[in-house]
Amino acid sequence: MSLSAALRCFARRLPMVMAGLLMASTAIAADSTDAQRAAFRQAYIVAQQGGDGWRSLASELQDYPLYPYLEAAALTHDIRQVDRARVEDFLKRNPGLIPASDLRRDFLLELARRLDWDNYLALYQPGINDTLTCYALQAQLARGTRLDFDRDISALWAKPKLPGACDPVLNAAHDQGLLTTERVWARIDRAADANQGGTISAIAGWLPAEDVDAAQRIAMALRDPAGAATAAAQWPDTPRHRQAAMLALERLARKQSIAADAGWQKLQSHFTFAPDQRDRVLYAIALFHATDFDASAIARLTALPTSVQTDISREWRVRAALALQDWNAVLAAIDAMPPTQQQDGEWRWFRARALNELGRSAEAQRLLALLAQEPTFFGFLAADRLDAPYAICQAQLNGDPQREQALLANRGLLRAFELFAVDLPRLARREWDQALNGADVETVKLATDLAYRRGWYDRAVFGFNNGDLLRYYEQRFPLVSQDGLVRQAEQAGIDPSWAYAILRAESAWMPDAHSGADARGLMQLLPSTAVLVAKRHGLDWAGDDSLYDPATNITLGTRYLAQMAQRFNGAPWLASAAYNAGPGKVDQWLDARGTLAPDLFVATIPYKETREYVARVMAFSVIYDWRQHGKAVALSERLTPIGQTYRLPDGQTQRKLVTCPAIVTPAPVNAGTATAPATGASNEAPARTSSNTH
């Protein structure tokens, strides 16, 4: 064979040779990484107990990306014995790293505890948090430095609530004459707007004696609006007492609209309310009469001056009309919305519903045809009404090994992946956010897809959350088999696509998710609920933290879902509402409006969080059904009428086609298919929101 022929042969074989070498090196690297991860886990446990015992376990980890976390963990445990020199040495060797930032914060807190202000100021960096800022000001005061309001206090003073570390600073500012009456009242007003009665009570004593009672009554209005509304009849008619009375009536309306109405009738003649105060009270009373579905609600909301109305009051005018099935009133209420609000999918759906009910079917059909092109709760309902396929346009992501390797040259991202691999997801998410802060869309897409392929599923939920990124359905709605969801759902007697949807809505695939109500894990179960479910079904229970184990959480979560379904004739949409707000609340709503069609019932759920949750879960159910079967059970089949028994899909169930229309309208982030999980109550008025109950 000639040299040229040999070279040509080698050239043809080179890709195969390189591929073989790459596979071999990858296998060696994987073995090496697995060993490093195992060693890190062991060393990290020891490091969290303090001392230097971890070092012998980490002797081969000096080049491992997570090595700084070991030393930081040991230093943090020993923080009360550590000196500044050791901390500064660590900070110099690990500039910009999260463990270094955390260690600085923790050591500053320790120095403040020691009242070691010289070392505190030497290590302090502005902007970490309000607690450390106030300790820095305490340090300056300890040196005899006088405060300057604009330089030292104004930014803190503008906040309605501050940590306890700021109390000595504010006291000093008061003693130095910096907290004038005007400034104290300004902060009281901000605290009142933020419902921070404790702040008002704490600083009321800095007012002139003649103002103290009025300030305390403002605090009372926030703390005990019913008591304040009653007592207000004996208050003098001063500007600040009028403010307190107005706040009391506003807040009373949120819980007891009838009592607020009665209080207003008494107090409107006692106080000379300013026009804006009068409007605020009437707005609150009208709005919360609507959330109670009072017969006068529509008239009250319609009568509000245009300048007082908001998107929220206008939408509740529609909901009150829907509860009465007054279709002319529904159309009038939607027409009263500004054009941008009318474009929300919910209001386009109910406009079409109203037009159809009023015999204007041609107009309704045109609206439905456009809405049916959107992969949302209301888009799916529109497609069902037209007997049209669902419009879901899936985009594909193709891996790029070379770019992925270049991406992993970002040490922060590499640390994020390693932290995820060693089961430290909270730290992993922090590293991820820091590493990709300011990154372009293509870099985020590549990193997110890489995370998905490594089993880090929640990254796509948060990363692919707007515009064309919503079309990456494989990544946003993963089908994960290793935790046994399909098997557990089938054993529990519920539809796996619904179980997937609940899990996706609850935790966004974060196994360590933890709500303020102490709900835990993938399906966000309360430990108290989990104990009862385990006992009822004869399942093992290994303690509260076992809910962070995906298999345990899914086993118990699917059983609890089944219990909710059984309570409501198997209806997944009602069971979803119960899963979010509690079955007792759903029973109350059924007693009040149980004759409504499912879409009307969902629209009249008083809790914003639960309304959106039900729509989101049911839309997710359609998408997961399609992901599993290539087609989807019709959403309208899942929304069984109240009182009718729901039939579980099986192999004989007809499923709808899914197509991609020529003109694609991406789903808005809040339209039911794209949002991350609701982890707490909405802050939108009306503030009648649910809390995790499962």
C-alpha positions as CSV (number, residue, x, y, z in Angstrom):
1,M,0.0,0.0,0.0
2,S,1.3,3.4,-0.9
3,L,1.9,6.1,1.7
4,S,-0.9,8.2,0.2
5,A,-3.3,5.3,0.3
6,A,-2.3,4.5,3.9
7,L,-2.9,8.1,4.9
8,R,-6.3,8.0,3.2
9,C,-7.1,4.8,5.1
10,F,-6.0,6.3,8.4
11,A,-8.0,9.5,7.7
12,R,-11.1,7.4,7.2
13,R,-10.4,5.5,10.4
14,L,-9.4,8.5,12.4
15,P,-13.0,9.4,13.5
16,M,-13.5,5.9,14.7
17,V,-10.2,5.9,16.6
18,M,-11.0,9.2,18.2
19,A,-14.4,8.1,19.1
20,G,-13.0,5.0,20.7
21,L,-10.4,7.1,22.6
22,L,-13.1,9.5,23.7
23,M,-15.3,6.7,25.0
24,A,-12.5,5.1,26.9
25,S,-11.4,8.4,28.4
26,T,-15.0,9.2,29.3
27,A,-15.4,5.9,31.0
28,I,-12.2,6.5,33.0
29,A,-13.3,10.0,33.8
30,A,-16.7,8.7,35.0
31,D,-15.1,6.2,37.2
32,S,-12.8,8.8,38.6
33,T,-15.7,11.3,39.1
34,D,-17.8,8.6,40.8
35,A,-14.9,7.9,43.2
36,Q,-14.4,11.6,43.9
37,R,-18.1,12.1,44.5
38,A,-18.2,9.2,47.0
39,A,-15.2,10.6,48.8
40,F,-16.7,14.1,48.8
41,R,-19.9,12.9,50.4
42,Q,-18.0,11.2,53.2
43,A,-15.7,14.1,53.7
44,Y,-18.6,16.6,53.7
45,I,-20.4,14.7,56.5
46,V,-17.2,14.9,58.6
47,A,-16.5,18.5,57.7
48,Q,-20.0,19.6,58.9
49,Q,-18.9,18.3,62.3
50,G,-15.9,20.7,62.4
51,G,-12.2,20.2,62.9
52,D,-9.7,18.8,60.4
53,G,-10.8,15.2,60.3
54,W,-12.3,15.7,56.8
55,R,-8.8,16.4,55.4
56,S,-7.7,12.8,55.4
57,L,-10.8,11.8,53.6
58,A,-10.3,14.5,51.0
59,S,-6.6,13.9,50.3
60,E,-7.4,13.1,46.6
61,L,-9.9,15.9,46.2
62,Q,-7.7,19.0,46.0
63,D,-8.5,19.4,42.3
64,Y,-12.2,18.5,42.7
65,P,-14.5,21.5,42.0
66,L,-16.3,21.2,45.3
67,Y,-13.2,21.1,47.5
68,P,-13.8,24.6,48.9
69,Y,-17.1,23.5,50.3
70,L,-15.4,21.1,52.6
71,E,-13.2,23.6,54.3
72,A,-16.0,26.2,54.5
73,A,-18.3,23.6,56.1
74,A,-15.7,22.9,58.8
75,L,-15.0,26.6,59.4
76,T,-18.7,27.4,59.7
77,H,-19.2,24.6,62.3
78,D,-16.2,26.0,64.3
79,I,-17.2,29.6,63.7
80,R,-17.0,30.6,67.4
81,Q,-13.4,29.4,67.6
82,V,-12.2,30.7,64.3
83,D,-10.2,33.9,64.0
84,R,-10.1,36.5,61.3
85,A,-6.8,35.4,59.8
86,R,-8.2,31.9,59.0
87,V,-11.3,33.4,57.4
88,E,-9.4,35.9,55.4
89,D,-7.0,33.2,54.2
90,F,-10.0,31.2,52.9
91,L,-11.5,34.2,51.3
92,K,-8.3,35.1,49.4
93,R,-7.9,31.5,48.1
94,N,-11.5,31.3,47.0
95,P,-12.6,34.8,45.7
96,G,-16.1,35.1,44.4
97,L,-17.1,31.6,45.4
98,I,-20.4,31.0,47.1
99,P,-18.9,29.2,50.1
100,A,-16.6,32.2,50.6
101,S,-19.5,34.6,50.5
102,D,-21.4,32.4,53.0
103,L,-18.4,32.2,55.3
104,R,-17.9,35.9,55.3
105,R,-21.6,36.5,56.2
106,D,-21.5,33.9,59.0
107,F,-18.2,35.1,60.4
108,L,-19.5,38.7,60.4
109,L,-22.5,37.6,62.4
110,E,-20.1,35.9,64.8
111,L,-18.0,39.0,65.1
112,A,-21.1,41.0,65.9
113,R,-22.0,38.6,68.6
114,R,-18.5,39.0,70.0
115,L,-18.9,42.8,69.7
116,D,-15.5,42.7,67.9
117,W,-16.2,45.8,65.9
118,D,-12.7,46.4,64.6
119,N,-12.4,43.1,63.0
120,Y,-16.0,43.4,61.8
121,L,-15.3,46.6,59.9
122,A,-12.1,45.1,58.5
123,L,-14.0,42.2,56.9
124,Y,-17.3,43.9,56.2
125,Q,-18.6,44.5,52.6
126,P,-21.7,46.6,52.0
127,G,-24.8,45.3,50.4
128,I,-25.0,41.8,51.8
129,N,-28.1,42.2,53.9
130,D,-29.8,44.7,56.2
131,T,-28.7,42.8,59.3
132,L,-25.0,43.2,58.5
133,T,-25.5,46.8,57.4
134,C,-26.9,47.6,60.8
135,Y,-24.1,45.8,62.6
136,A,-21.7,47.9,60.6
137,L,-23.5,51.0,61.7
138,Q,-23.3,49.7,65.3
139,A,-19.6,49.3,64.8
140,Q,-19.3,52.9,63.7
141,L,-21.3,54.0,66.7
142,A,-19.0,52.0,69.0
143,R,-16.1,54.1,67.5
144,G,-18.0,57.3,68.4
145,T,-19.0,58.1,64.8
146,R,-22.2,60.1,64.5
147,L,-24.8,59.0,62.1
148,D,-25.8,60.9,59.0
149,F,-29.4,60.3,58.0
150,D,-28.9,60.5,54.2
151,R,-25.8,58.4,54.2
152,D,-26.6,55.8,56.9
153,I,-30.3,55.7,57.6
154,S,-32.4,56.8,54.7
155,A,-32.2,53.5,52.7
156,L,-33.1,51.5,55.8
157,W,-35.8,53.9,57.0
158,A,-37.6,53.5,53.7
159,K,-38.2,49.8,54.4
160,P,-41.4,48.9,56.3
161,K,-39.7,46.2,58.4
162,L,-36.2,45.8,59.6
163,P,-34.3,43.1,61.5
164,G,-33.6,43.4,65.2
165,A,-29.9,44.4,64.5
166,C,-31.2,47.7,63.3
167,D,-33.0,48.6,66.6
168,P,-29.8,50.1,68.3
169,V,-29.1,52.1,65.2
170,L,-32.5,53.5,65.0
171,N,-32.5,54.3,68.7
172,A,-29.2,56.1,68.2
173,A,-30.6,58.0,65.2
174,H,-33.6,59.1,67.3
175,D,-31.3,60.1,70.2
176,Q,-29.3,62.2,67.7
177,G,-32.4,64.0,66.6
178,L,-32.4,62.5,63.1
179,L,-35.9,61.0,63.2
180,T,-38.1,64.0,62.9
181,T,-41.9,63.8,63.3
182,E,-42.2,64.0,59.5
183,R,-39.9,61.1,59.0
184,V,-41.5,58.9,61.6
185,W,-45.0,59.5,60.0
186,A,-43.5,58.7,56.6
187,R,-42.3,55.4,57.8
188,I,-45.6,54.7,59.6
189,D,-47.4,55.3,56.3
190,R,-45.1,52.8,54.5
191,A,-45.6,50.3,57.2
192,A,-49.3,50.7,57.0
193,D,-49.3,50.1,53.3
194,A,-47.2,46.9,53.9
195,N,-49.5,45.7,56.8
196,Q,-46.6,45.9,59.3
197,G,-48.4,46.9,62.5
198,G,-45.5,45.8,64.6
199,T,-43.2,48.5,63.0
200,I,-45.8,51.2,63.8
201,S,-46.2,50.1,67.4
202,A,-42.4,50.1,67.8
203,I,-41.8,53.7,66.6
204,A,-45.1,55.3,67.7
205,G,-43.4,56.5,70.9
206,W,-41.0,58.7,68.9
207,L,-43.9,60.9,67.9
208,P,-45.1,63.9,69.9
209,A,-47.4,62.8,72.8
210,E,-50.5,64.1,71.0
211,D,-49.8,61.9,68.0
212,V,-49.1,58.6,69.8
213,D,-52.7,57.5,70.2
214,A,-53.4,58.0,66.5
215,A,-50.4,56.0,65.5
216,Q,-51.3,53.1,67.8
217,R,-54.8,53.1,66.4
218,I,-53.4,52.7,62.9
219,A,-51.5,49.7,64.2
220,M,-54.7,48.4,65.8
221,A,-56.5,48.8,62.4
222,L,-53.9,46.4,60.9
223,R,-53.9,44.0,63.9
224,D,-57.6,43.9,64.8
225,P,-59.7,45.6,62.1
226,A,-63.0,44.4,63.6
227,G,-62.1,45.9,67.0
228,A,-60.8,49.1,65.4
229,A,-63.9,49.5,63.3
230,T,-66.1,49.3,66.4
231,A,-63.9,51.5,68.5
232,A,-63.5,54.1,65.8
233,A,-67.0,55.5,66.6
234,Q,-65.4,57.0,69.7
235,W,-62.3,58.4,68.0
236,P,-61.9,62.1,67.3
237,D,-62.2,63.2,63.7
238,T,-58.6,64.0,63.0
239,P,-56.7,63.2,59.7
240,R,-54.7,60.4,61.3
241,H,-57.8,58.9,63.0
242,R,-59.6,59.0,59.7
243,Q,-56.6,57.1,58.2
244,A,-56.9,54.5,61.0
245,A,-60.6,54.1,60.4
246,M,-60.2,53.8,56.7
247,L,-57.5,51.0,57.1
248,A,-59.7,49.2,59.6
249,L,-62.7,49.1,57.2
250,E,-60.5,48.1,54.2
251,R,-59.0,45.2,56.1
252,L,-62.3,44.2,57.7
253,A,-63.8,43.9,54.2
254,R,-61.3,41.2,53.3
255,K,-62.7,38.9,56.0
256,Q,-66.2,40.1,56.7
257,S,-67.6,42.2,53.9
258,I,-71.0,42.5,55.6
259,A,-69.5,43.7,58.8
260,A,-67.4,46.2,56.9
261,D,-70.5,47.5,55.1
262,A,-72.2,48.0,58.4
263,G,-69.1,49.7,59.8
264,W,-69.0,52.1,56.9
265,Q,-72.6,53.0,57.4
266,K,-71.8,54.1,60.9
267,L,-68.5,55.8,60.3
268,Q,-69.1,57.7,57.1
269,S,-71.1,60.3,59.1
270,H,-68.7,60.3,62.0
271,F,-65.5,61.1,60.0
272,T,-65.1,63.6,57.2
273,F,-63.3,61.2,54.9
274,A,-61.4,62.6,52.0
275,P,-62.6,61.5,48.6
276,D,-59.7,59.1,48.1
277,Q,-60.3,57.5,51.5
278,R,-64.0,57.1,50.7
279,D,-63.1,55.5,47.4
280,R,-60.7,53.0,49.0
281,V,-63.3,51.8,51.5
282,L,-66.0,51.5,48.8
283,Y,-63.6,49.7,46.5
284,A,-62.7,47.1,49.2
285,I,-66.3,46.6,50.3
286,A,-67.4,46.1,46.7
287,L,-64.6,43.8,45.8
288,F,-65.0,41.5,48.8
289,H,-68.8,41.4,48.4
290,A,-67.9,40.0,45.0
291,T,-65.6,37.4,46.4
292,D,-68.5,36.4,48.7
293,F,-70.8,36.3,45.6
294,D,-73.2,38.7,47.2
295,A,-76.3,39.5,45.1
296,S,-75.3,43.2,45.1
297,A,-71.7,42.6,44.0
298,I,-72.2,43.4,40.3
299,A,-74.0,46.6,41.0
300,R,-71.4,47.7,43.6
301,L,-68.5,47.0,41.2
302,T,-70.2,48.7,38.3
303,A,-70.9,51.8,40.4
304,L,-67.3,52.3,41.3
305,P,-65.8,55.4,39.7
306,T,-63.6,54.5,36.7
307,S,-60.6,56.1,38.4
308,V,-61.0,53.6,41.3
309,Q,-61.5,50.4,39.3
310,T,-58.6,48.0,38.8
311,D,-58.0,44.9,36.7
312,I,-58.9,43.0,39.8
313,S,-62.2,44.7,40.4
314,R,-63.1,44.4,36.7
315,E,-62.3,40.6,36.6
316,W,-64.4,40.1,39.8
317,R,-67.3,41.8,38.0
318,V,-67.0,39.1,35.4
319,R,-66.7,36.3,38.0
320,A,-69.8,37.5,39.9
321,A,-71.8,37.5,36.6
322,L,-70.5,34.0,35.8
323,A,-71.7,32.8,39.1
324,L,-75.2,34.0,38.2
325,Q,-74.9,32.8,34.6
326,D,-76.0,36.2,33.5
327,W,-74.5,36.2,30.1
328,N,-75.4,39.8,29.2
329,A,-73.7,40.9,32.4
330,V,-70.7,38.8,31.5
331,L,-70.3,40.5,28.1
332,A,-70.8,43.9,29.6
333,A,-68.2,43.2,32.3
334,I,-65.6,42.0,29.8
335,D,-66.3,45.0,27.5
336,A,-65.6,47.2,30.5
337,M,-62.0,45.8,30.6
338,P,-59.1,47.6,28.9
339,P,-58.1,45.9,25.6
340,T,-55.0,44.3,27.1
341,Q,-57.0,42.6,29.9
342,Q,-59.6,41.4,27.4
343,Q,-56.8,39.5,25.6
344,D,-56.2,37.2,28.5
345,G,-57.2,33.7,27.4
346,E,-59.8,33.3,30.3
347,W,-61.7,36.4,29.2
348,R,-61.6,35.4,25.5
349,W,-63.0,32.0,26.5
350,F,-65.8,33.4,28.5
351,R,-66.6,36.0,25.9
352,A,-67.1,33.2,23.4
353,R,-69.1,31.2,26.0
354,A,-71.4,34.3,26.5
355,L,-71.8,34.9,22.8
356,N,-72.7,31.3,22.2
357,E,-75.3,31.3,25.1
358,L,-76.8,34.5,23.6
359,G,-77.2,32.9,20.2
360,R,-74.3,34.7,18.5
361,S,-72.5,31.4,17.6
362,A,-70.7,32.7,14.5
363,E,-68.9,35.4,16.6
364,A,-68.1,32.7,19.2
365,Q,-66.7,30.4,16.6
366,R,-64.2,33.0,15.4
367,L,-63.0,33.6,18.9
368,L,-62.7,29.9,19.7
369,A,-60.8,29.2,16.5
370,L,-58.0,31.7,17.5
371,L,-58.0,30.6,21.1
372,A,-57.7,26.9,20.1
373,Q,-54.3,27.5,18.7
374,E,-52.9,28.1,22.2
375,P,-51.6,25.2,24.4
376,T,-53.4,26.4,27.5
377,F,-56.3,25.4,29.7
378,F,-58.6,27.7,27.8
379,G,-57.0,26.9,24.5
380,F,-57.7,23.2,25.1
381,L,-61.3,24.0,26.1
382,A,-61.7,26.0,22.9
383,A,-60.3,23.1,20.8
384,D,-62.8,20.7,22.5
385,R,-65.7,23.0,21.8
386,L,-64.7,23.0,18.1
387,D,-63.8,19.3,18.1
388,A,-60.4,20.4,16.8
389,P,-57.0,18.8,17.5
390,Y,-54.9,20.3,20.3
391,A,-52.2,22.8,19.1
392,I,-48.9,21.8,20.6
393,C,-45.8,22.7,18.7
394,Q,-42.8,20.9,20.0
395,A,-39.3,22.1,19.4
396,Q,-36.3,19.8,19.6
397,L,-32.9,20.4,21.1
398,N,-29.9,18.7,19.7
399,G,-26.9,18.1,21.9
400,D,-23.5,19.6,20.9
401,P,-20.7,17.8,22.7
402,Q,-18.0,20.3,21.7
403,R,-20.0,23.3,23.0
404,E,-21.0,21.4,26.1
405,Q,-17.4,20.7,26.9
406,A,-16.6,24.4,26.4
407,L,-19.6,25.2,28.6
408,L,-18.2,23.1,31.4
409,A,-15.1,25.2,31.3
410,N,-17.2,27.6,33.4
411,R,-16.2,26.4,36.8
412,G,-19.3,27.7,38.4
413,L,-21.5,25.6,36.2
414,L,-19.3,22.6,36.7
415,R,-19.7,23.1,40.5
416,A,-23.5,23.4,40.0
417,F,-23.6,20.0,38.2
418,E,-21.4,18.4,40.8
419,L,-23.4,19.7,43.7
420,F,-26.5,18.3,42.0
421,A,-24.7,15.0,41.6
422,V,-23.8,14.8,45.3
423,D,-27.4,15.6,46.4
424,L,-26.9,19.2,47.5
425,P,-29.6,20.7,45.2
426,R,-30.1,24.0,47.0
427,L,-26.4,24.9,46.7
428,A,-26.5,23.6,43.1
429,R,-29.2,26.0,42.2
430,R,-27.3,28.9,43.7
431,E,-24.2,28.0,41.7
432,W,-26.3,27.6,38.6
433,D,-27.9,31.1,39.0
434,Q,-24.5,32.7,39.6
435,A,-22.8,30.9,36.7
436,L,-25.5,31.8,34.2
437,N,-26.2,35.3,35.4
438,G,-26.1,37.5,32.3
439,A,-25.6,34.5,29.9
440,D,-27.2,34.7,26.4
441,V,-30.2,32.6,25.5
442,E,-28.3,30.0,23.5
443,T,-25.9,29.4,26.4
444,V,-28.8,29.0,28.8
445,K,-30.6,26.6,26.4
446,L,-27.5,24.4,26.1
447,A,-26.9,24.3,29.8
448,T,-30.5,23.6,30.5
449,D,-30.7,20.7,28.1
450,L,-27.5,19.3,29.5
451,A,-29.0,19.5,33.0
452,Y,-32.1,17.7,31.7
453,R,-30.1,14.9,30.2
454,R,-28.3,14.6,33.6
455,G,-31.6,14.2,35.4
456,W,-31.7,17.8,36.8
457,Y,-35.3,18.4,35.6
458,D,-36.3,21.5,37.4
459,R,-33.8,23.6,35.5
460,A,-36.0,23.5,32.3
461,V,-39.1,24.5,34.3
462,F,-37.4,27.7,35.4
463,G,-35.2,28.2,32.4
464,F,-37.7,27.6,29.5
465,N,-40.5,29.8,30.8
466,N,-41.3,32.3,28.0
467,G,-41.7,32.8,24.3
468,D,-40.4,30.1,22.0
469,L,-38.6,28.4,24.9
470,L,-42.1,27.1,26.0
471,R,-42.0,24.7,23.0
472,Y,-39.3,22.5,24.6
473,Y,-41.9,20.2,26.0
474,E,-39.6,17.2,26.5
475,Q,-37.5,19.2,28.9
476,R,-40.3,21.1,30.5
477,F,-42.5,18.0,31.1
478,P,-40.1,15.2,31.7
479,L,-41.3,11.6,31.8
480,V,-39.3,10.1,34.7
481,S,-39.6,6.4,35.3
482,Q,-37.0,5.7,37.9
483,D,-39.2,6.9,40.8
484,G,-42.1,4.7,39.8
485,L,-44.7,7.4,39.3
486,V,-46.7,5.5,36.6
487,R,-46.7,2.3,38.6
488,Q,-47.6,4.0,41.9
489,A,-50.4,6.0,40.2
490,E,-51.8,2.9,38.6
491,Q,-51.7,1.0,41.9
492,A,-53.4,3.9,43.6
493,G,-56.1,3.9,41.0
494,I,-55.5,7.3,39.4
495,D,-54.4,8.6,36.0
496,P,-50.6,8.8,35.8
497,S,-50.8,11.9,33.6
498,W,-52.7,13.7,36.4
499,A,-50.2,12.5,39.0
500,Y,-47.4,13.9,36.8
501,A,-49.3,17.2,36.4
502,I,-49.8,17.5,40.2
503,L,-46.1,16.8,40.8
504,R,-45.0,19.3,38.1
505,A,-47.3,22.0,39.5
506,E,-46.3,21.4,43.1
507,S,-42.6,21.2,43.0
508,A,-41.4,21.8,39.4
509,W,-39.4,18.5,39.9
510,M,-37.5,19.8,42.9
511,P,-37.3,16.8,45.3
512,D,-36.1,19.1,48.1
513,A,-39.0,21.6,47.7
514,H,-40.2,22.9,51.1
515,S,-43.1,25.3,51.5
516,G,-43.7,27.8,54.3
517,A,-46.5,25.5,55.5
518,D,-43.9,22.6,55.8
519,A,-45.1,20.7,52.8
520,R,-42.2,18.7,51.4
521,G,-40.8,17.0,48.4
522,L,-42.0,16.4,44.9
523,M,-45.7,16.2,45.6
524,Q,-45.5,18.7,48.6
525,L,-47.0,16.6,51.3
526,L,-47.3,17.8,54.9
527,P,-45.7,15.3,57.3
528,S,-48.9,15.1,59.3
529,T,-50.8,14.2,56.2
530,A,-48.1,11.7,55.1
531,V,-48.3,9.9,58.5
532,L,-52.1,9.4,58.1
533,V,-51.8,8.3,54.5
534,A,-49.0,5.8,55.4
535,K,-51.1,4.4,58.3
536,R,-54.2,4.1,56.2
537,H,-52.5,2.2,53.4
538,G,-50.1,0.1,55.6
539,L,-47.0,1.8,54.2
540,D,-43.7,2.3,55.9
541,W,-43.0,5.7,57.5
542,A,-39.5,6.7,58.2
543,G,-40.0,10.2,59.5
544,D,-40.6,13.7,58.1
545,D,-37.4,13.9,56.1
546,S,-38.3,10.7,54.2
547,L,-40.6,12.9,52.1
548,Y,-37.5,14.3,50.4
549,D,-37.0,10.8,49.0
550,P,-38.7,10.8,45.6
551,A,-39.9,7.2,45.8
552,T,-41.4,7.7,49.2
553,N,-43.0,11.0,48.3
554,I,-44.6,9.7,45.1
555,T,-45.9,6.6,46.9
556,L,-47.6,8.6,49.6
557,G,-48.6,11.5,47.3
558,T,-50.4,9.3,44.7
559,R,-52.4,7.6,47.6
560,Y,-53.4,11.0,48.9
561,L,-54.4,12.1,45.5
562,A,-56.5,8.9,45.2
563,Q,-58.2,9.8,48.5
564,M,-59.1,13.3,47.2
565,A,-60.4,11.8,44.0
566,Q,-62.6,9.3,45.8
567,R,-64.1,12.1,47.9
568,F,-65.2,14.0,44.7
569,N,-66.5,11.1,42.5
570,G,-63.1,10.6,41.0
571,A,-63.1,14.1,39.3
572,P,-59.5,15.1,39.0
573,W,-60.3,18.8,38.7
574,L,-62.2,18.9,42.0
575,A,-59.6,16.7,43.6
576,S,-56.9,19.1,42.4
577,A,-58.7,22.0,44.0
578,A,-58.9,20.0,47.2
579,Y,-55.2,19.1,47.0
580,N,-54.4,22.8,46.9
581,A,-57.0,24.5,49.2
582,G,-58.2,21.5,51.3
583,P,-61.3,19.4,50.8
584,G,-63.3,21.4,53.4
585,K,-63.0,24.5,51.3
586,V,-64.1,22.7,48.2
587,D,-67.1,21.3,50.0
588,Q,-68.0,24.9,51.0
589,W,-67.7,26.1,47.4
590,L,-69.8,23.1,46.1
591,D,-72.5,23.9,48.6
592,A,-72.6,27.5,47.3
593,R,-72.2,27.0,43.6
594,G,-72.3,23.2,43.0
595,T,-74.8,23.6,40.1
596,L,-72.3,25.4,37.8
597,A,-70.5,23.9,34.9
598,P,-66.9,23.0,35.6
599,D,-65.4,25.9,33.8
600,L,-67.7,28.4,35.6
601,F,-67.0,26.7,38.9
602,V,-63.3,27.0,38.5
603,A,-63.7,30.7,37.5
604,T,-65.6,31.4,40.7
605,I,-63.2,29.8,43.1
606,P,-62.5,32.6,45.5
607,Y,-58.8,31.8,45.9
608,K,-56.7,33.1,43.0
609,E,-54.0,30.5,43.8
610,T,-56.4,27.7,43.6
611,R,-58.1,28.9,40.5
612,E,-54.9,29.1,38.7
613,Y,-53.7,25.8,40.2
614,V,-56.6,23.9,38.9
615,A,-56.3,25.3,35.4
616,R,-52.5,24.7,35.4
617,V,-52.8,21.1,36.6
618,M,-55.5,20.2,34.2
619,A,-53.6,21.7,31.3
620,F,-50.5,19.8,32.4
621,S,-52.6,16.6,32.5
622,V,-53.3,17.0,28.8
623,I,-49.7,17.7,28.0
624,Y,-48.4,14.7,30.0
625,D,-51.1,12.5,28.4
626,W,-49.8,13.5,25.0
627,R,-46.2,13.0,26.2
628,Q,-47.0,9.5,27.2
629,H,-49.3,8.4,24.4
630,G,-48.8,10.8,21.4
631,K,-52.4,11.8,21.8
632,A,-54.4,13.2,24.7
633,V,-57.7,12.6,26.5
634,A,-59.9,15.6,25.9
635,L,-59.7,18.2,28.7
636,S,-63.5,18.4,28.6
637,E,-63.6,14.6,29.5
638,R,-61.5,15.3,32.5
639,L,-63.8,18.1,33.6
640,T,-66.7,15.9,34.5
641,P,-69.9,17.8,35.7
642,I,-70.3,18.1,39.4
643,G,-71.9,14.9,40.8
644,Q,-71.1,12.8,37.8
645,T,-68.6,9.9,38.3
646,Y,-65.3,10.3,36.4
647,R,-64.2,7.3,34.4
648,L,-60.5,6.6,34.5
649,P,-58.8,6.5,31.0
650,D,-57.8,3.1,29.9
651,G,-56.6,1.4,26.7
652,Q,-59.9,1.8,25.1
653,T,-60.2,5.5,25.8
654,Q,-60.3,7.7,22.7
655,R,-57.6,10.3,22.6
656,K,-57.4,13.5,20.6
657,L,-54.9,14.3,17.9
658,V,-52.2,16.9,18.6
659,T,-51.0,19.0,15.7
660,C,-48.8,22.1,15.2
661,P,-50.8,24.8,13.3
662,A,-49.2,26.8,10.6
663,I,-49.4,29.9,12.8
664,V,-48.2,29.3,16.4
665,T,-49.1,31.5,19.3
666,P,-46.8,30.8,22.2
667,A,-48.5,30.3,25.5
668,P,-48.1,33.3,27.9
669,V,-46.2,32.4,31.1
670,N,-49.3,32.6,33.2
671,A,-51.6,30.8,30.9
672,G,-51.6,27.4,32.4
673,T,-48.7,25.5,30.8
674,A,-45.6,27.4,31.6
675,T,-45.6,28.5,35.2
676,A,-43.4,27.3,37.9
677,P,-45.0,25.9,41.0
678,A,-47.0,28.0,43.4
679,T,-45.2,27.9,46.6
680,G,-47.3,30.2,48.7
681,A,-50.3,32.4,48.8
682,S,-50.7,35.1,46.1
683,N,-50.1,38.7,47.1
684,E,-52.8,39.9,44.7
685,A,-55.9,41.4,46.3
686,P,-58.3,39.9,47.1
687,A,-56.1,38.4,49.7
688,R,-58.2,35.4,50.3
689,T,-55.7,32.7,49.4
690,S,-55.2,29.1,50.3
691,S,-52.2,27.5,52.0
692,N,-50.7,24.1,51.4
693,T,-53.0,21.6,53.1
694,H,-51.7,18.3,51.9
